[in-house]
Amino acid sequence: MTDVPEAARRIRSGDPRALARAISRIDDGDPAVIEVLKALHADTGRAHVVGVTGPPGSGKSTLVDKFVREYRERGLTVGVLAVDPSSPFTGGAILGDRIRMQSHALDEGVYIRSLATRGHLGGLSGAVMEAARVLDAAGFDRVLIETVGVGQSEVDIVRLADTVVLVSVPGLGDDIQVLKAGIMEIGDVFVVNKADRDGADRVVREIRSMLETALVNGASPRALSGTGAADRGGHHIAFAAREAVSSHGYGDAHGLPPVLKTTAETGEGVGPVVDSVEAHRAALAETGLLRERRLRNVGYELRGALGNRLLARLGTPDAVSRLDRLAEDVVEKRRDVYEAVDVLFEELC
C-alpha cells in the first residue's frame, strides 16, 4: 500500500476491494498496513461492535445471518467478521461462514469476511481487532463478530465487543456446563437457540438461576457491572446500569440481562434479540459505560501490543544469544530465574 491516503479514502467510501485488501494484509501481518490504520484512526469509534459466541454447533452462524437480515430491515449497514478455527496440522481453515451467508452477497450494505484463528487462542483471530476497526472506519453501523466454538475460558471477545451475545442450545448433556466459569460472566444478552428442541425452557431457567445467584453473591456479570469478571467491585457502575435498564427496556426489573429463545433456522425470536442488543447499546451510551468499556478494551490492546513487540525483540539473533547465556547462568547457579528476568527486561526496555 504505497498510496496511503488513497487506500484510506477508498476504505472510508466502503470500497469492498479496498476493505478486502486491507484485511488480508492485516491477516498476513504486513507492516505496511499500519500506516493505513493510522490514517483511519480518526474515523473509528462510531460502529457498535457485537460479539456472538457460544459452543460449537449452537447455530451462531445461522443466527448471525438472521441478525444481518434484521438489521438491514431496520436500515442499518452491517460488517461481519466470522472466525474459523485453523487446522493444527496444516494451518488452513475452511472459512465456511460466508457460504452460510450467501443471501447477502449482493447487498452493498453488508460486508462479510472470514478469518482463521491461525493458532490464536481465546476464540478469535489475532487480526480481528484491527479488521473490526477497518469496518468501523468504512462506515458500517454495526460490526458483528462471530467467534469460533468456545468452551469455558475462551473469553477474548469481551475485550473487543461493546455487547456480547452468548448462545447456548439444549441437548448438550449437562445443559449449563458449557456456560460455567468465565464464559458465563461475559454475556450481555443470553440466547437459547434451537428452542424448538426439548429442554429449551429448562436451559432458560438454569441460565436465569445462575445469573440471579451471581447477582446475590456480588459476582455481577459484565452486563450488570459494566466491566466484567476481570474488574470486580464496581458497585456504583452496577447501580447505574440497573437504573439504565428500566428506562431503556434492557433486562428485567432486577437488572438481570435478558435470556431469550430463538430458532435461528426459521428466524423466530431474532427480532427480540436484536431489540435487546440495541437496548443494551442505548443503556451503555446513556450511563457512560460504553466509554468505560472501550477504555478498558484499549488498555488490553495496548498491553497485548507491547507484549508482542517485546516477544518480537526476543526473536532477534542478539536477543536469542543473550537469552541462551542467561539460561546457562541460571542452570550453573550464577543467577536465579528472577534476576535473569530482571536483567533481560532492563536490556529489552
Order of alpha helices (4+ residues) and beta strands (2+ residues): alpha-alpha-alpha-beta-alpha-beta-alpha-beta-alpha-beta-beta-alpha-beta-alpha-alpha-alpha-beta-alpha-alpha-alpha-alpha
